[in-house]
Amino acid sequence: MKASLVNTHIGNITIDDDVIAQYAGAVAMECFGIVGMANVNVKDGLVSLLKLDSMTRGINIALDENKRLKLDFHVIVAYGVSISAVSKNLIDTVKYKVEEFTGIEIEKINIFVEGVRVID
Protein backbone atom coordinates (compact mmCIF):
# COMPACT_ATOMS: atom_id res chain seq x y z
CA MET A 1 0.00 0.00 0.00
CA LYS A 2 1.54 3.26 -1.13
CA ALA A 3 0.15 6.41 0.39
CA SER A 4 0.53 10.17 0.33
CA LEU A 5 0.96 12.05 3.58
CA VAL A 6 -0.43 15.52 4.29
CA ASN A 7 0.70 17.34 7.43
CA THR A 8 -1.82 19.69 9.04
CA HIS A 9 -1.79 21.75 12.22
CA ILE A 10 -4.02 19.14 13.87
CA GLY A 11 -2.18 16.00 12.71
CA ASN A 12 -1.30 13.89 9.69
CA ILE A 13 -3.60 12.68 6.93
CA THR A 14 -2.65 9.60 4.94
CA ILE A 15 -4.31 9.16 1.55
CA ASP A 16 -3.92 5.82 -0.22
CA ASP A 17 -2.71 6.11 -3.81
CA ASP A 18 -5.70 4.05 -4.99
CA VAL A 19 -8.05 6.70 -3.60
CA ILE A 20 -6.24 9.42 -5.54
CA ALA A 21 -6.22 7.23 -8.68
CA GLN A 22 -9.96 6.52 -8.37
CA TYR A 23 -10.79 10.18 -7.98
CA ALA A 24 -8.44 11.26 -10.78
CA GLY A 25 -9.93 8.58 -13.04
CA ALA A 26 -13.48 9.73 -12.31
CA VAL A 27 -12.49 13.33 -13.05
CA ALA A 28 -10.78 12.26 -16.28
CA MET A 29 -13.87 10.38 -17.44
CA GLU A 30 -15.88 13.61 -17.15
CA CYS A 31 -13.56 15.36 -19.62
CA PHE A 32 -14.74 15.80 -23.19
CA GLY A 33 -13.03 13.45 -25.65
CA ILE A 34 -11.89 10.82 -23.14
CA VAL A 35 -13.42 7.42 -23.92
CA GLY A 36 -11.72 5.62 -21.04
CA MET A 37 -8.54 4.50 -19.35
CA ALA A 38 -6.25 2.05 -21.09
CA ASN A 39 -4.70 -1.11 -19.73
CA VAL A 40 -1.34 -1.55 -21.42
CA ASN A 41 0.09 -5.05 -21.62
CA VAL A 42 3.76 -4.35 -22.22
CA LYS A 43 4.62 -8.01 -22.83
CA ASP A 44 2.17 -8.42 -25.70
CA GLY A 45 1.95 -4.79 -26.78
CA LEU A 46 -1.83 -4.91 -26.41
CA VAL A 47 -4.01 -2.03 -25.28
CA SER A 48 -7.49 -2.58 -23.90
CA LEU A 49 -10.22 -0.29 -22.63
CA LEU A 50 -10.73 -0.67 -18.89
CA LYS A 51 -14.15 -0.94 -17.29
CA LEU A 52 -15.18 1.84 -14.89
CA ASP A 53 -14.54 -0.30 -11.81
CA SER A 54 -10.91 -1.01 -12.77
CA MET A 55 -9.81 2.26 -14.35
CA THR A 56 -7.22 2.87 -11.63
CA ARG A 57 -4.91 0.47 -13.50
CA GLY A 58 -4.65 3.10 -16.24
CA ILE A 59 -3.32 5.70 -13.79
CA ASN A 60 0.05 5.72 -12.04
CA ILE A 61 0.59 7.87 -8.95
CA ALA A 62 3.98 8.87 -7.53
CA LEU A 63 4.98 11.28 -4.77
CA ASP A 64 8.30 13.07 -5.30
CA GLU A 65 10.81 14.10 -2.65
CA ASN A 66 9.14 17.52 -2.35
CA LYS A 67 5.79 15.87 -1.46
CA ARG A 68 4.21 16.72 -4.83
CA LEU A 69 2.22 14.31 -6.98
CA LYS A 70 3.12 13.02 -10.42
CA LEU A 71 0.26 11.40 -12.33
CA ASP A 72 0.51 9.28 -15.48
CA PHE A 73 -2.70 8.72 -17.44
CA HIS A 74 -3.01 6.02 -20.11
CA VAL A 75 -6.12 7.05 -22.03
CA ILE A 76 -8.16 6.24 -25.08
CA VAL A 77 -9.59 9.28 -26.85
CA ALA A 78 -12.59 9.70 -29.11
CA TYR A 79 -12.03 9.67 -32.86
CA GLY A 80 -12.16 13.09 -34.50
CA VAL A 81 -11.25 15.23 -31.50
CA SER A 82 -8.12 17.32 -31.11
CA ILE A 83 -5.75 15.30 -28.94
CA SER A 84 -3.93 18.44 -27.79
CA ALA A 85 -7.21 20.14 -26.78
CA VAL A 86 -8.43 17.03 -24.93
CA SER A 87 -5.04 16.69 -23.19
CA LYS A 88 -4.97 20.33 -22.11
CA ASN A 89 -8.52 20.07 -20.78
CA LEU A 90 -7.65 16.85 -18.95
CA ILE A 91 -4.54 18.38 -17.36
CA ASP A 92 -6.30 21.57 -16.27
CA THR A 93 -9.35 19.78 -14.87
CA VAL A 94 -7.47 17.00 -13.08
CA LYS A 95 -4.88 19.38 -11.64
CA TYR A 96 -7.52 21.68 -10.17
CA LYS A 97 -9.88 19.01 -8.82
CA VAL A 98 -7.25 16.60 -7.43
CA GLU A 99 -5.38 19.42 -5.69
CA GLU A 100 -8.65 20.61 -4.15
CA PHE A 101 -9.62 17.05 -3.15
CA THR A 102 -6.30 15.98 -1.62
CA GLY A 103 -4.60 19.21 -0.61
CA ILE A 104 -1.43 17.95 -2.32
CA GLU A 105 0.21 19.97 -5.09
CA ILE A 106 0.58 18.28 -8.48
CA GLU A 107 4.05 18.58 -9.97
CA LYS A 108 3.41 16.88 -13.32
CA ILE A 109 0.69 15.13 -15.31
CA ASN A 110 1.78 12.90 -18.18
CA ILE A 111 -0.77 11.72 -20.71
CA PHE A 112 -0.15 8.67 -22.85
CA VAL A 113 -2.73 8.31 -25.62
CA GLU A 114 -2.88 4.55 -26.12
CA GLY A 115 -5.68 4.43 -28.65
CA VAL A 116 -8.53 6.07 -30.52
CA ARG A 117 -12.11 4.82 -30.52
CA VAL A 118 -15.13 5.76 -32.60
CA ILE A 119 -18.02 6.51 -30.27
CA ASP A 120 -21.67 6.28 -31.26
N, C-alpha and C positions, 0 to 999 in steps of 0.2 A: 504494500500500500504506500504509494507516494502521496505526499500532501504538501500543501502550501500553508505557511504560517504567517498570520497577521498579528502584530503586537499592538495592543490598545492600552489606554491608561487604566483600564479595569483588569485586563489580563490578556491571555493569548487565545487566538481563534485559529483552529486547524481546519483547513478545507481540503478534502480529498480531491485528487486530480480528476477522478471520475465525475465528481459533482460539477467541476468547472467544465469538463468536456461535454457533459450532458447539456448544460446550460448554453455553452457556446454552439453546440450542434443545433439546439432548438432555435437559437437566434439566427444561425446561418440558414436554416430551412425557411425562415420568414423572408429572406432576401429574394428580390426578384431575380430570376434567371438561374437559381440554384435548384437542380432537380433532386440532388441528394448527396450523401457522403459516399465515398468510394472505399472499398476494401481492396487493397493492392496485395496480390500474391507475388512476391518478388521471385520466388523459385520458378513459377510457371509464367510469369509476366502477364498474368490475367488480372483484369479489373472488373469488379462487380459492384452493383448498386446495393448499398446496405439498407435493411429495413429500419424503420424509425426506432425500434427498440434496441438496435445494436449500432447506431450511428457513431457512438463514441470511439469505435475502432478506426474511424476515418479521421480522428483528431488526435494529435500528439501534444502533450502539455509538458513544458519544462520550466523550471524556476532557476534563473541565473544567480550568480554570486551577489548581485545587488538586490535580490528579492523582487525581481521583475519577471513577468511571465513571457514565455515565447510559445506561440501556438502555431502548429502546422495543420492546415486543412487539406485533405484530399477530397476534391469535389468533382461532381459531374454537373455540367452546365447544360442549359437548354439550347437546342439548335437555333441559330439565327440571331442570338443576342451578342452584344459586344462583350467579349471576355474581359477587356480592361475595365469597362463600366461596371460589370457585375463584380469584379474583384475589388474595385475601389469602394463600391457600396458595401460589400461584405466586410472589408477591413474597417471602414468607418463605423458601421453598425455594431460589429462584434466588439471593437475596441471600446466604444462608449458603454454599451450595455454590460459587458463583462467587468469592466473597471468599476462601474456603479454597483454591480451585484456582489463582487468579491472585496472591493477596496484595495485591490492589488493592481499596480501599474503594469501595463502591457508594453514590453520592450519591442517586440517584433511579431508580426503575423505573416507567415508564409502560406501561399496558396498554390497547390499543385492541382492543375486541371487534368484529371485522369481520363476524362471522356466527355462526349457530347451525346445527348439524347434528344430525339424528337418527342415533344409532348403534344398530347391531343388537345 
